[in-house]
Amino acid sequence: MTNIIGADISFYQDDPQTPQGVNFSKMRENAYFVIVRAGQNTWGDRDFKVNWRESKAVGLPRGSYWFYDSRVEPKTQAEKWVSMFDGDFGELPLWCDFEDNYNGAYKGWKNWYNFIEQLKKLIPANKEIGIYTGYYYWKENTVAVGIPTGSLNYFKQYPLWIANYGVTAPQVPGPWDTWTLWQFTDNGDGTLYGVESLNIDLNYFNGNADAFKQRFGVDGTPGTVVIPKPSNFYRVTAWSLKVRQGAGLNFTQVGSLVLNEVVEKIGENSDGTWLNIKNADGTLTGWSFAAYLQNISSTDSSTGETSTDTGSTTGGSGSASGGTDTGGSSGGSGTDTGSGTGTGTDSGSGASTPPEEEDTNWYRVTPSGLKIRSGPGLEFEAIGLLTFGELVEKLDASPDNQWLKIRSQDGAREGWSFGEYLVSAHAPVAEEPQAAVVPAHQDKNWYRINTSKLNVREGANLSAKITNALFKNDVVPALDESDSKWAKIEKLDGSVGWCSRDYMIKVSSNSRPDSVIQQLFPGVTYIRKDLTSPRKIVVHVMAIDLQNTKLEFLVTPSPNNTDILCTRTTSQFLEEFKLSAAINGGYFSYLDAEHSPASLCATGGDPVRISDYAASRGKVYSPKSTAQPVVHIARKNQVSFNKASNQIFNAVSGDRMIVENGRVIKNLAAQIPNPRTALGINRNARWLTWMVVDGRQSGYSEGVTFPELGELLISFGVHTGANMDGGGSSAMVIRGADGKSVVLNSPIEMNHPGKERPVGNHLGLLIKP
């Protein structure tokens, strides 16, 4: 008998800096089922809802699992799990994942019992529950601690999902005598199953496809994705749509259709830009422009009633050559705000009527990436990508307003995107193009300092005033070498001065070296590495000695002690709070247009909501409990990940752990290089590492994947490290000699190299006098 295969996934299989997410259509080609992580502790998995929805859309049978966390009361965890579903509990069991080693107050089988019993009270009576565990873990936490036989047998009523790698058959712990699912590897081919991690957990069902269908009442056969076929019925998306005698603007108008009216297609012109239609009662027949008619799939042609499947409609079948664009004029915006004039809208060859007023339907992209599709549904091909914070113009909307037809600000991309990830925004303001960033002083000789301390003076002589200093192994460019004994140098903070050449060793001629190091402040060293493998990568590192008593950290504070802040660039944050160095912080989301920037952010910036836990100077202004890692910095600068001291001081959240116990975490989304920001500490937590990797800049730096980021952190001595908000948000900034900010890396906001993105919160460092 052949065991069928399914996958289990979590947010770790998705890279938030890429727009594609999990390709469930690809997974459907190779997997019979999927089990989706719902959460842990009191945290919902960030990707659960989209994974749950999209796996259903392609017909994959779904189960979910909850990682039981012994630090939180069992009933609370059960209630949080049930709240994730909105009534859709999937087709496969709910799997209780018992494998935690937190040694919390709610550890052990008695609490597992309470967890399951509370879960049973909250879900439908016919919904099956299962148990996930490992053979030795289960034995050590039941039999080894003296569980009574009757209590052990209680768990046998639930099917077993056992984890056991590298064996030909899994070991089955008592009280079970067989298994239902077997997680046989954590090293499956991620690409084959449509995830962004190179590896993925894979599971066998204990039986073949027929047994699976009989056991769960579903058809898990891969490759049987059913996409509804287009029908001959269409919905009107314009406020009012003219019907003409023929397929063109030169034909006489014979009537009009109203928004959301359903009509039947009885013909079309040669290029499909005009449709011959008739209305529901047959009293009006004629031709209308196809761009304002949206096909309704899964339609009962005898009644005209439409399917409620939100992904089953297709877009209009033509384009307006020489005419007004869809939604580009008043009254032509489909299910928009009702600004139409009611006088009728049409377009097509030869149309030249300009819009009556400027379109103000602008939206901002809220996830790190968002697909543009050829039609309003998941079954349509992805034809482009939008990035976090990008502004787009709304052209049209699906009948239920779940999908918006949009056009990018530069006009180069057009298609349909899911409206949940677009929030209203003001029309864009024209900006001057930003010049590409070129590494400074590529035409200079660079030198390394080979003495413990070298004075920097105003002039090229020993009597000149000392203005600064360089330290052993600092690397600097020589701006002027006309004097045989002295060289004029420049530090990263922009200060210049003269140094004795006796203590300088040349490391490169007429080019910037691949490695640059400078002590910025006492206990704070900056390192830049230019790598050529596996691609061009520029890495910026700040190593901070936490034993320096003059350090003081700051997470962006909230002016009103809520999770709503106003965006600032990292440079603005540094200058506003007069800091020595700063880096971008955690994730955030833009607020709807009803939150007025003028009232909430009178001094500038957009109002945003911090996505995860955050605290500043002892005030917890975003108390959210999520699965994302939290970097805690205590009052005396002790840094820890996910474990706070008794008194919260500064805290900022990241995206996911990258390095634990000196090793890169498995199954990280891996395929697409991007700009990254990361924080890490060494084994004894003395050194804090800030890391920014530049990306999305061909010929300069293309970025790194998560596993590559982990390896880089380890190469700089990191034992525990997390990925923070990255992409266009990544920035590392120091205070310059003139008191203004100096950006050390090359940010990439909206594809503008060198331009900083205004972000929600930051982590700053002050070196006290």
C-alpha positions, 0 to 999 in steps of 0.5 A: 500500500502506498502512503499518501503525502501532505505538508505542514506549514507555518509563517516560517515558510513565508518571507515577509519581504516577498509578495508571493507567499505560499503557492498552494496551487503548486502544493496541490500538485504534489500534496494530498493535504496540508496542516496549517499552524494556527498559533502558540501560547496566546499568539496567532500565527501571522500567516494562518488566515491567509494560508487557511483561505488560500489552501481552501481556494485550491481544494486542499483538505486542511487541518490545523495545529496549535503548539501547546505552551506550558507557560499559559493556562490551557483554557486560554490557549484553547479559546484563542485557537478556536477564535482563529477559525471564524467558524471554518474548522477545516476538513481534517482534525484539529491537532494538539501539538504536545512537544514544549520544553518551556517547563512552565506552570502548566506543563504535563499531561494533566494540563493537556487533558484540560486543554483538550476538554476545553477545546471540545466545549468550544468546537462542533461536536462532530469535529475531530481532535488529534494529538501530535508528539514525538515518541520519546517526548511522550514517554518522558512526559507520561509513563516516566512521570507515573501517569495512571493507566486510565489517564493514559488510555484517555488519550487513545481516543484521539488519532496520533500524528507522530514525529519520527525522522530517519526510520522506515516506520515510526515508533508508536508510544502507548496507549496507541497501537497505530498512527494516523499521520507520520511526520517523517522528515523536516527536510522535504523539498520546499520548492516542490511544495510551493513554499519559500523555505528550501525545506518543509515538513512532510507527513505520511497518511497511514493509507492510500488515497481511497483510505484517506477519502474514506477516513476524512470524507474528502478527496485529497487527490493532487492535481485536481484543482477545479477552477470555475469556467466563465459563463455568459453572464456579466455584472455591470461595474460602472455607475451607469453604462450606455448600450448602443446599436453597434460595437463603437462610440459612433453608434446610437445609444439605445439604453443604459445599464446601472451598477451591479445589473446582471446581463447575458452576453449574446455575442462580441466583436472580433477583439472582445472589447465590445459585448452584445448583451441583453438585460434580464427581462429581455427588454434591452439588447445592444452593445456595451464596452466590455471593460465595464462588464465583469464575468460571473463564473459558476452561474446558473444560466436559467436563473442568472443567480451568481455564485458566492465564491469570491474567487470565481469571477473574471475581469472584463474582456477588452481594453480601451484603445484610445479611450478613457481608462477603467475607473478613470472618469467620474461615474466609471469606477464600478462599485466606488463611492458613488461619485458618478454623474449617472449620465452613462459611461462608455469607452473604446476606439476613438473615445477622447472625453477627459475625466471630469475631475481628478481621480482621488482613489489612492490606496497604500499597500500594507503587507511587505508584498502583494501580488497583482493578478490578471483577474479578481480571484486567486485562480488568476495568474500573478502578473506583477508585484507591489511592495510595502507602502507603495501607492496605487490607484483604484480603477475598479472593484469586484462586485463584493469589493473584495478585489480591487483593480489597481494601477501602480503610481508609475503606471507600469503595472495594472491588474487586480489585488486583494482589497484587504491589504490596501488601505485608503491614502491621499494622492501622491505628491510628486518627488524629485528622482533620487540618485543612485548611491555610489560607495564613497571614495572609490578613487582614493587610497585606503589605509589601516591604522596600526597603532593603538591610537592615532591623533587626528589634527586640524593641520599637517603638523604636530602643533596643530590642534587635535580634533579626533582620533583613530584606533587600531585597525580602523580603515579610512580613505586618504583625501589628500596625500600631497604631504609625504609625512601626513595624510588628510583622512575622513571618518564615517561621521564626516569629520576630516583631519590630518594623521601621521603616515608613519602609523598607516598601512595601505590596504587598497589603491584607488578603490574602496576595500572589501572590508572597512572597520572603524570604532565609532564610539567607545565600545561601538565598532562598525564593520562593512563587508563587500561580498561577491558570493553567492552574489554581490552583497554589502553587509553593515555591522555594528558591534556594541559592547554592553559592558560600556556603562555609558550606553543608553538605548531607546525604542521609539516612544509613543506620545500617547502611550498607545500603539499608534505612532507617526512614521519617521525615517531612522535619520529623523528618529536619531536627530529628534532624540539626539542619539548616537546611532539608530536602526529601524525596528519592527513591523507596523501597518498604516491606518485607514484614511479616517485617521487624519494625519493632520490631527494625529501627526501634526509634526509630520509622518503618517499614523501607523499601528505597531504590529507586535509588542513594544515598550520604551523607557518602561512604558509598554505602549503595544502590549500585543502577544504574538509569535514574533520574537521580542528583543528586551533591553533592561534598564542596565542594558542586559539584552535578551530574546523573548525573556524579559526581566521583572521590569520591562524597560525597552522592547522591540519585536522582530519577524522570526528567530534566525539563529538559536544556540549558535545554529541557523533555524531550519525551514526558514523561507529561503529563496528570494534575497532581500534587504534585511535588518537583524539583531543578535547577541553572543553566547554570554550576551556581552555583545549586541550585534546590529546588522543591515544587509543592503539589497534590491540594487543590481550591481551593488548589493542584491540582498540575502535569504534568511539562511544566509542572514543566519550564517552571516550573524554566526560569522560575527559571533552571534549565538541568538539572533532575530530578523527584524523589519527589512526590505525598504525599511532597513537603515543604519544611521549614526550621528555625524560630526555636524550633529546631523544623521549619516546613513551608513547603508544604502536604503531602498525605498520604493526602488529609490536607492539611498532613500529612507523609508519612514517607519513605525518604530526604531532602536536607538543608542546614545553614548553618554558623556 
